[in-house]
Amino acid sequence: MDLKQIEYFVRVAELGSFTRASTALSIAQPALSRQIRLLEVELRQTLLVRNGRGAAPTEAGKLLLEHGRGILHQVQRAREELGRVRGSLAGRVAIGLPSSLARMVTVPLTRAFRQQMPDAALSIREGLSVAMHESLLAGRLDIAVLYNAQPSAGVEISPLMEEELLLVQARPPGLPEDPPPTAITLREVAALPLVIPSRPNAIRMHVEAEMANIDCRPQVVLEIDGVAAILDLVADGVGCAVLSRNAVASSIRPSAFTVRSIQQPALRTKLALATSSLRPSTLTQQAALELLRRTVEQVNAQH
């Protein structure tokens, strides 16, 4: 068996599609299919079955998938051990961050990563928690920061921090920054026009669930999936938003907004570090995980 063939097979099996795998691997789909077929001929087993939704592993494929992940992990560990002989960690780490947090930590995290692991490669992607959860399972991400993550098969989570969600409104012209605006009840928030992400965004789901508990629902005037776009619309007077203080602080013009504490009940979301339990973490990934945790704690302490 060829290592490339194993890597190709694992990626197709995890992504459930030759098309998606060819894009992820930067290889033409016919060439990818040919390598998988050569592997099947050598092993005298059908490993993947094509269906209307993509490709799924057979029983033999599931067995090879389990072994293949282990083989690729051991190869990565071997490369890391050789890197340690040179005195440094090596390898690639893919991290997924929610947009509001990515704006705060990407620069300090990248700077620290380059200083501490100059021979390693870092990839940072922004996304929704649901999509990042799927990417962890599929092997496209090694680490992700998820909102309100629930225990699930294949993913290990550990608490990172809590964020208070605030009502964000455009600051009227000439309004002084002090004194701070008064708090507002969640029921009062429900009566305001909201610019909010579409389902299944974690903050959207949390806001709706808490409002349902007090027998009300949000008045959604526009659904936008993107913190920067939401804030632009709030500044333009389209409506209000429910976001974290970090999301506002990381905007281009934080002074353009007022933020009000929400009470009865207060809205708080939990952020968790998530990794895949399907494939053991490499030493570089473990180091990146701790570096990410420290960076988030430092940035949060500053704000």
Secondary structure, DSSP 8 states (H G I E B T S, - for coil): --HHHHHHHHHHHHHT-HHHHHHHHT--HHHHHHHHHHHHHHHTS--EEEETTEEEE-HHHHHHHHHHHHHHHHHHHHHHHHHHHTTS-EEEEEEEE-HHHHHHHHHHHHHHHHHH-TEEEEEEEE--HHHHHHHHHHTS-SEEEEET---BTTEEEEEEEEEEEEEEEE--TT--S-S----EEHHHHHTSEEEE--TT-HHHHHHHHHHHHTT---EEEEE-S-HHHHHHHHHTTS-BEEEEHHHHHTSS-GGGEEEEEEESS--EEEEEEEEESSS---HHHHHHHHHHHHHHHHHHHH-
